[in-house]
Amino acid sequence: MPEGHSVHRITRQFARNFVGHRVAVSSPQGRFAEGASMLDGHVMTDAKAVGKQMYLEFDNGLWLRVHLGMYGAWDFAGEIQMDATIASANGRMGQTNQAGTILDGPIHDVDGENSLHSIGAPRRTRVRMAESEKESDALLTFPPEPIGQVRVRLLSDTVCADLRGPTACEVLDPAQVDAIIAKLGPDPLLDDSQAAEDRFTAVVRKKPTPIGLLLMDQNVVAGIGNVYRAEMLFRAGLNPHTPGKLVPEDTVRALWRDWAHLLKIGVETGQMMTMDNLEGEDYVNAMANRADRHWVYKREGLPCRVCGTHITLEDFGARKLYWCPNCQR
C-alpha cells in the first residue's frame, strides 16, 4: 500500500500538471461514469494530500477523493512537468544524497523505481505512481489508449492521468471533505506545528493499544504504513507491543519528529530511505536496492545491523511486523 510520501508526491504532480487547467474527466471502465460526469469539463483548482488520501478540487466546488489502498495506482502520460518544488530544492538534475552532495544522474532501483521522477523537463512518456514509480517506453500517440481497468481518466491538453484499482474514488462536496479530514490524525507535511505534535502525543499517551498498532491507525497519525512503522520503531528502540500510555512522553514526541524527518526524505527521493548519514557508495547502494536502505523491514531471519540478533517477523494487526527483540526491548 502506498504510504504517505507516495501520495504527497502524486499530489504534487497533479498540482504541477493539472491545477489551473480545464480537465476532461471520464471513466473508461464505466464504474465511475456518474462521478466523472460531475467533474468533466471543469478546471482543477487545488490538489492536496492528507496521509494516504488525496483530494482534487474543481471550480464547481466539488472534490475528487482517492484512496489508492493496496492495489491502486496512477499512470501519468504526456508532456509531464516534474515537481518544481523538489527540483528547486535539489538545485539541478541529479540525485542529492543525505549529506547534501549532488550525484550525477538518476539512481535506478533494482525493482524499477526511479528517484528522479519528480525532477526534470517536460517529456512525452508514461509514469506510474504508486508505491513504486516506473517508466515505460516513450509514447507514440497522445492521449494513449486506456490500458486495463481504468476507473477514472483525467485529461488536459498535454497530460493524461489514469487511475486503476483504488479503494476509494468518489466525488464529495466541501463539507464532506472536511468531515473526513477531521477524523484523520495529523500529517507533519501539512502541519508541523507544536499543536500537531501535542495532539499526536496526547492521543498516544492515553491509549492502552500497542504502539505498533497506533502508528498504523490513520486516526492517530496520517500516512504511516507497514514499512515506516517497522523502521520508526526500530530507530526509537521501542518494543512494538508497548502500550501507548506506557511509552515515555519524550519518546512519543521523538516518534513524531522522526516521522516528519522520514516523510520529507521520502517525498524528495521517492523512496523510503530510513538509514541516516549514508554517503558515497553506501548511499548509491541503498537507493538502488531496498535491502540496503532499511534496518529491519523484510529482513526476517537476518542478523540485526546493530546487535546481530535475528530479526523477528510476526503477524500483528493483520499485517507483517519486523523488529529486533534485543534492540527493541
N, C-alpha and C positions, 0 to 999 in steps of 0.2 A: 504493500500500500504506500503511495506517495506520502512522504512526511512533509512537515511544514515548509522546509526550504524549497522543495519542488513546486509547491503550489504558489509560493511567492514569486518564484522565477517565471512560472507560466503566466501569472497575472501581470507581471512586468512586460511580458511580450505582448499581451493584449493592450496594455497602456501605451506601449510604443507604436503598435501597428494598427490598432482599431479605434482607440478613443479619438473622437473628433471626426470620424468618418461615417458615412451612411453605409449601413450593412444589410445585405440580403441574407435573410435567415430562412433555412429550410430544414426538413427532416427527411433525408434520402431513405432512411429506414421506415419512416412513416409513424413511428411510435410517439414522436413529439410534434406532429403536424399542427395540432391546435395551438400549442405554446409558440411554435415558430411563427405562426400567422400573426400573433400578437406583437411580435418584435420586428417582423420583416419590414424593411424599408426605413427603419428609424436610425438615428445617429447614436452611436455609443458615446456616452458622456463620462463614464467612470469605470474603473476596474480595480477591485481590491480583494485581498485575501485575508481571511481570519483563520488561523490554524490550518486545517486541512480542507477548508471550504473556500470557494472563490465566488465573487459576485460581480456581474457585469450590468451596468446601468444604461438605460436608453432614454432618449429625450421625451418619451411619453410617460416617464415616471416609473416604468416597470423595470424589474431586475431579473436577470437570469442567474439562478443559483445552481452551482455544480459542485458535487462531492464525488471525486473520482473513485473512492472506495478501493477495493482490492484489484479491480481489473480495468478501471477507466484510464483513458489516455487521450491527449490532444495531439493531432498531427497538424503542423503548420506547413503551408506551401506557398510559394510565390516570391516576391521581392521583399524578403524579410529584413526589417530593420532590427538589429540586435539591440538589446537593452543598453541605452546610453548611460544609465546610472552606473552599471558595473563597468562598462567600457571606460568611462572617465575616471573611475576610481583606480583602475589598473594602469591608465595612462597611455597604453599603446596596445597593439596587437601582440599578445604573448601572455603566458601564464605567470601570475605573481605568486611566489611561494609565501610561507608564513613569516619568513624573515623580511619580506618586502622586496626581495630580489626578483627582477623580471627575467623569466626564462624565455628563450626564443621558441616560438611555435607552440602548437597545441600539444597537450599530453593526452593520448588516447587510452582510455581504459580498455582492458582486455575483453570486457563484456560489451564493448561498443559505445561506451559513454564518451562524450567529448566535452571537456570542461570549458571550451571556448564558445559554446552555443549562444552565450549572451554577450559576445563581443564580435564586432565586425561590421562590414559594409553590407548594403543590400545585395542579395544574391537570389537567383531563382532556383530554389531547391525545396526539399521536403524535410522537416524536422519533427521528430516525435518527442513529446514532452510528457513524461510520467515519472516513475521512479528513476528510470534511465532515460537518457536523451540520445536518440540515434538519428543518423542522417543517411538518406538513401541517395540514389543517383540523381543527377540534375533532371529537372522536368523538361519535357519537350513541348507540352501544351499547358495552358493555364485558362481556367482552373482545371485541375486534374479530375479524372473520373473518380467518384467515391469508391473506396476500397473497403469491403466488409460491411458490417452493420453500423453505419454512421447515424448516430442518434440525432445530432444536430450539426449543420454546417453554417458557419459564419463566413461571409464573403464580402470583401471590399473590392475596390478596383484593382488592387495589387496583391492582396494576401488572402489566403483561404485557411480556415481552421476547422478541422473535423473532430468531433467528439465521439468516442466509442466506449461502450461498456461502463458508464458511470453508475454509481449507487444512487445518486440523486441528480435530477435535471428538471428544474421547474421554474415557472415564471411567478414572481412574487411582487406584491406592492411594498412600498417603503415600510409600512407598519409591520408587515410580516417579516421583512428582513431584520428590522430592529429587534423583534421578539426572539428570533433565532440567535442573533449575535449576543443578545443579553444573557443567554443561557450558557454561553461559552466562557471558558476561563480566559485569562489574559494572554495576549500574544506579544512578546517583547519587541517584535519588529514593528508593531503598531503603537505600542505603549510601553516604553522603558522607564516609566516614572517610578518614584518611590511608592506611590499609591498602588501601582500594579504589583510590585514586589510584595508589599504588605498584604494585599489581597490574597495572593498565592500562598504566602507564609501562613496567614491566619486559617485558611481552609485546610491546608495540610496538617497543621498543628492541632486541629480539633478532631481529626478523623482517626478511628481505630483501624481503618483499612491499611493494608501493607503499602509501603511507599512505592513498591514496584507496580502496583495497580493504580495508585493515584496519579503517577506520571503519565499513564496511558489514558486517563479519564479526561476527555476534552472539556468537561465542565469544570475541571480543576485548573488545567493549563492547556492552551491550544497549541496543537501542531506536533507534539512528541509522539513518535511511533516506536516500533519494536527495536529498531537499531539505536536510535538516540536514547531510549530508555535504558538499554543494557550498558551502553557506553558511559552515560552520565552517572549511573550508579557505581560503576567501577571507578570512574575518575574521583568520585566522592568517597570511595572506600566504604560504601554503605550496603549493608545486607538488604536485599530486596524485600525480605519478609518483615522488616521492622515496621511496626505500626506508625502511621504518620505522626500521631500525637507523641510518640517517644523519640522522634528524630529531633536532635537539638536545633534550636531556632537558627543558630548561625550556619548549620549545615543545610537547612531548608533554604535559607537566603543564598547560600553558595550555589545550590542547585539552580535556582532561578537565574543567577548571573551567568552560570555556565551554559544554560540553555540559550541565553541571549548571545553569548560568545560563539557557540557552535552553530546556531542558526545563521548568524551573519556569515560565517565561513562557508556554510552550505549554499547560501544564496549566491555568494561571489564565485565559488568554484564549481557549483553544480553537483558536488559530491559530498557525502557525509564523512568529512575528514575529522576524526576525533583524537588523533595523536598530535600533540603540540610540539613546536620547536623542531620540526623536521626541516633539514636543509639539503641542498645538493642532490646527490643520488638517492638518498633516503626519501626525500620529498617526491622526486620523479617516480620512484618505485611505488610509493603509496598512492599517488594519483593514478597510476597505471593499473594497479591491482588492489582490489578491495581487501584481500587478505593481508596487505601490508599497511592498511590505514585504520584498523580497528584494534582495540585492546582485547575484547572478549567476544564480540558478535561473530557467530558462525565459527568459533574456534573450539567447539566442544572436544574434549579428549586431548587437546594440545596443551603444552605447558604454559602457564601464565607468563606473560612477558616480564613480570616483575619478580615473582616469587618462585615460579617453576611448578606450582600446584596445577593439576589438570583442571581445565575449565569445565564447569558443570553445565549441562543442558537439562532443563525440566519444563514441563507444561505448567504454565502459570497464567491464570485468567484466560484460558483458551488460546494462548499464544506461547511461542517458544521463548524461554528466558535463558540467557547465557550469563554466567557470573563465576567469580573466583571465590571459593569458600574460605580461603585464607586471607586474601586482601580485603574481602568484604564481610568481615565478621560482625 
